[in-house]
């Protein structure tokens, strides 16, 4: 009996371990240390032997394994702490899919995720979160919502210290879906829940910036412009500390647009220029186009025609390299520019092009803005019949959306077009504006506890 026990004690701990699995682990540890085969070779251990060990060749003697493990300072405890089989491959797949998504290729990210099966616990929640982001990017909101809800449920079963941001990111995604559907009040509730869940001390500035941006955007869409600006001011110190973090540039765009909406042209120009410089430094073509558009619009409204013309030339030259939605904004601005210069034919052509691109992008909100600017152009030509037609078309498009600020602007312009021409229609427009303002005040004063929180309502599905 004593001989058997002594023999067991003398046998190395890796004796019962598969040579293939042990070899893969040793290769991984060597590569993580940045070592070559030649760096470990020496007396009693040749390059060929190390290569055989890493390939799992069974004929290598145990003392060679022991010598190599000693050189790498690896023992039984290190082996027991290694990631479970397949986990390193899972992490690589997840990382690759995330890179595709951040680079703007959601379909490639989905294909990468489909190559691996789901796993339990933390990995499963991250898998569904990433998949939800991919579906959201390609416009499949139903599947995106399903994935976000599943990621949320799975993350709530995990210990709090395991992953701090999955729950917050899922709420962020759900809020963005509600925003796409025009339910801005619900979107605001979900976004604020995400802000409560995120741990700002652990970093993840991209998620924090996205949540703050979405909160300001929801407030802006609900007609609460000053609150939206206040929300951005609260987070701006973090933006200054992390100027080149992913997620910072959209905040510059949003802040410049809010100042523009408040007729604060100097501030709009300031933040748009700063954002444009950073976008150029990062090579973000889409953001360069978007910020140049804000600068062109602010310059136009500020009366600086020469500078506006320069930015419009930049937009024209960059047109083919950006999505249809951004090009629609650019052509709308060009139409406004021609309207200011009383170049009616060029203005009409620009608005026609903007409408076509808005339809191509499937963005009804952009189309409504095109019709608003087009109507203003018709009104400037004293073509009130054409202006009324454009404004009514914009309101028809907005019927399925919830954008109070845009709806208010369209109704006001429609009332001005009817004024002095048809008293009955003019009074009907005023009545609509009055009803709209009363409803807006009621929405603004609603206590948030009248709407069930996501944990109670949304997750009950």
N, C-alpha and C positions, 0 to 999 in steps of 0.2 A: 504493500500500500504506500509506504514511504517512498519507494522508488518511482511509483506512478506520479505522486504529487511533485517529487523533485523534477521529473521529466517535464511535467506541465509548466513548472516555474521556469525551466530552462528554455522552453519554446518561446520564440518571439511572439509579440501580441498580434502581428499581422499574418500569422501562420494560416488562420482560417479565412482570411480576407481574399476575395477574388483578385488575382494578379492584374486583370484588366482594369478593375475599378481603382485599385491602388495605384497603378501606373498613370491613369488619367489624373488622379488627384495630385500625384507628385509633379506631373508636367504642369498642371495649373499653378501649383505653389511656386515652381521654379520661374515660370513666366511672370507671375505677379511680382517676384523679386527682381525681375529684369536680368536674370542670369542665363548664360548660354551653356550648352553641354560642356564646352571646353573649360568653363569656369569651375565646374564641379569635378572634372576628371582629375585623377592624380594616382598616387600609389594605391594599388589594389582596386581601382575603379576607372575603367577606360570609357571613352566616349561611346563606343559600341555597346558596352554593358549598360550604360545609363539609357541609351536609346532603346535597348531591349526591355529594360524595366518599364519605361514609359509606354511602350507598345503592348505591355502585358505578356511578354514571352515567358511561358511557365518554367523553362529550364534554368533560369537564373537562380543561383544559390541564395538562401535567406540571408547569409552574412553580407552579401553585396547590397541587398535591400536595406539592411540595418546600417551599413556604412553610408549609403546615400541619404537615408533619413536623418542620420546624425549630422551630416554636413549641412542639411537644410534646417536642422534644429526642430524636427518634427517628431511628435510622439503619439501615443495612443489617445491622449486627451484632445490633441488637435484633430485627429481622425474623427473622433466622436462629435466634435463641434462643427464638422464640415456641413455645408448645405445639403439638404436632402437630394436624392437622385433626381435629376431633371430640373432642379431649381435654377441652376446657373443658366441653362438653356432658356428657361422661361424668362429670366431677367433680360437676357440678350434680345429675345423676341419683343418683349415689352418696350425695351429701350429703342430698338429699331423702328417699331411702329410709332412711337412718340416722336422720333426724329422726322419721319415722313409727315406726320400730322403738323408739326410746327413749321415744316418747310412748305406747307400748303398743298400736300398731296394726301387728302383723307382716304381716297379709294385705295391707294397703295398701303396705307396704314391698316385699313380693314383687311386687305388680303394677307398682310403680315400676321394679323391677329388670328385670322381663320386657319393659319397653318399649324396652330398649336391648340390643344384642347384646354378647356377650362380646368382650373385647380381650385382647391378650397381655400377658405379663410381670406387672409389679406390679399393674396394674389387674385382671387376671384373678384373681389370688390374693385381692385385697380383695373382689372381686365374690362369689367363692365363700364367703369367710368370712362376709360379711354375709348371704348367702342361707342359710348353715347356721344362723346365729343365728335367722333368721326361721322356718325349719322347726322348730327346737328349741322356739321359743315356741308354735307351733301344735300341738306334740305329735307331729310326724312325725319320729321319731328316726332311722329308716333313711336318709331323704333328708338329714337334718341331718348324720349321720355321713359320708355320701358327700361332701358339700360341704366339711366340715372337713378330710377327708383330702386332697381335691383342692387346697384352699387351702394345706395343709401342704406337699404335694409341690412346688407351684409356687413357694412362698416359699423353699424350700430351694435352688432354682436361681438365685435372685436374689442380687446382692451384699449382704453383711451390712449395709452402711450404707444400703441403699435403703429398708428398712422394718423397724424393730426389733421390732414387736409382732405381726405377723400370725402368725408361728409360735407364739408364746406364747399368743395368743388361740385358735388352733386347738386346741392341747393343752388349754386351759381348757374349750372346748366339748366335746371328746371326753371329758374327765373328768366333765363334767356329765351326759353321756349314760350313761356307765357307772354313775353314781350313781342316775339315774332307773331303771336296770335292776336296782339293788340290789347291783351288784358294787363294793362300797366299797373293797376292796383295790386293784383295778385303777384305780378312780377316783383314789385317793390317789397312785398311781404317775404317772398322766398329769398330775395337777395339780402335783406336785413337779417333773416335767419342764418344765412351763410356767413355773414359778417360776425355773428355771435359765436358761430362754431369754429371759425378759423383761429389758430394760435399765432398771433403776429410775431411772437418772440422766436418762432422757429423758422422765420424767413418766408420762402415761397412768395416773393414779391409779385410775381406774375399773377397769381391767384388773388392776392390782396388788391392789386391794381384793377383787375377785372371786376371784382365785387364792388369797389368804390366807383368805378366807371359806370357799371350797370345801375347802381343806386342813383347816381346823378342823372343818368339817362332817363330812368323811370320818373324821377321828380320833374325833369324837363318836359317829358311827354304828358304829365299830369297838369302842366301849366304852372308848376311851382319853380320858376326859373331862379329866383334868389336862393331858395333852399338848395337847388342843384349846385349853384355856384359856391354856397357855403360848404356843401359836402366835399367839393373838390379842394377848397382851400384847406380843409382839415387834413387832407392826405398829401398836400403838396410838398411838405418837408421831406416825406419819404421819396417822392419823385425826384427831388433835387439830390438826395443821397444816392439814388439808384437811377441815374439818367439814362443809362443804356440797357436797363433791364427790360426783358420782353413784357409788354403790357403798359409801359410808360408812355409810348407814343400815342396810343388812342386817347389818353388823358389830355395830351396837348391839343389834339383835334377837338375833343369835346369842350374843353375850356374855351378855346378860341371861338367855337360856334355859340356857346352861351353868351359870351361877351358881345358877339355880333348880334344876337337876338335882343340883347338889352341896349343896343345902339351905342355900345362902348367900343368905338372903332380903334382907339389907340391901344387898349388892352387886347383886343382881338388880334391886331397886327403884331403886338409884342409876343404873345404866346404862339401864334402861328409861325412867326419867324424862328423862334427858339426851337419849336418842334421840327421845322423844316431843316434847320442846321443839323439836328440830331438824326433825322431820317436820312439825310444825305451821307452822314458819317457812317451809318449802319447799312447803307445801300438798300433801304426799303422803298422800292419804286412806288408801290401803292400808296404809302403814306406821304411820299413826296408829292404825288399828284393831288391827294386829298388836301394837304396843307397849302399847296400852291393855289388850289381852288378857293380856300378860305381867304387867303391873302388877296386874291383877285376880287372876291366879293366885297371884302372890307375896304379895299382901295376904291372900288366903284362907289360904294355908299359914302365914303369919306370925300369923294370928289377928286381923287387923285387919278385921273384918267390915264396918264402916261404910265404910271406904275402898274395899273390894272392891265393895260395892254401888254406889258412885258410878261406878267404872270400868265395871261391868256395865251400868249405865244408859246410859253413853256408847256401849258396844258395841251396845246395843239400838237406839239412835237412828240409828246409822250403818249398820245392817245392810244396807239395800238398795243402798248405794253401793259395796260391796266384793264381790270374787269369792266364789263358793260355798265355796271351801276355807277362807277366813278366817271366813266366817259359821259354818261347821261347828265351828271352834275356839271361837268365841264361845258357841254353844249348849252345847258340852261344858262350858265353864266355868260357864255358868248352871246346868247340871245338877249340877255339883259344889257350887255355892253352895246350891242347894235341898237337897242331901243333907246338908250341914253343919247346915242349919236343920231337918232332919227333915221336910221338905216333900216327901213321897215322890211324890205324884201329879205335882206340878210338875217334879220331877227326871226322872221317866219321860217326860213330854211333851218336855222339853228334849233328852233323849238321843235320842228318836225323831226330833226335828227335825234334830239333829246328824247322825244316820245318813243321813237323806234327803239332806242337803246334801253329805255325804261321797261318796255314790253319784253325785250330780249332778256333783260335781267330778272323779269318777273317780280318787279318791285312796285306794287301799287302806291306806296308812300311817295316814291320818287315821281311816279306819273302825276300824282296829285300836285306836287310842287311844280312840275313842268307846266301843268294847266294854270296854276296860280300866276306864274311868271308870264305865261303866254297871254292870259287875260289882262294882266297889267299892261302888256305891250299893245294889245288891241284898244284898251281904254286910252292909252297915250295917243293913239291915232284917231280918237273920237269915234271909233267903231264899237259902240256900246252893245250892239246886237252880237257881234263876235265875242266881245268880252264876257257877256252873260252866258253865252254858249260854253266858253272855256271854264268859267267858274262852276257852272252847273255840272259839267263833266267831272271836274275835280271832286265835287261833293258826292257825286254818284259813286266814284271810286272809293271814297272814304267811308261809304255806308257800312262796309264790312270791317273797317279798321276802327281803332280808338286812338285818335290823335287830336286832342282838344285844341292845341295851339294852331295847328294847320287848319282845322275845321273853322275855328274862329276867324282866322285871316281870310279864308275863302268867303265866309258869310258876310263879313264886313265889306269886302270888295264887291260882292254881288249887290249888296244894298246900295253902295255908291253908284253902281251902274244903273240901277233902277230909279234912283233919286231924280225927280223932275221929269221923268218920262212915263212912269206908271205908278201912281200913288198907291194903288191896291197892292201891287207886288212889293213896293218899297216897304209898306207897313207890315206885310207878311214876313219879309226878311228881318225887320226890326223885332218882330214878335219871336222869331226863331232865335235870334241873338240873345234876347232877354231870357227865354227858356233855357238856352245853353248856359248862360252865365249863372242862372239860379241853380241849375243842376251841377255845375262845376263847383259852386260854393258848398253844396251838400256833400259832394264827394270829398272835398278837401277837409270838411269838418267831421267826417265819419270816424269814430274811434276804431282803432285797429282790432280791438277784441270782438268786433261784430263779425269779422271774417275768421273762420277757423284756421288755426295755425297749421302748417304743413304736416307736423307730426300727428295731428288729430284727423285732419281731413284728407290730405293728399296721399298719405301712406296707407289709408284704410282701404284702398282699392284692392 
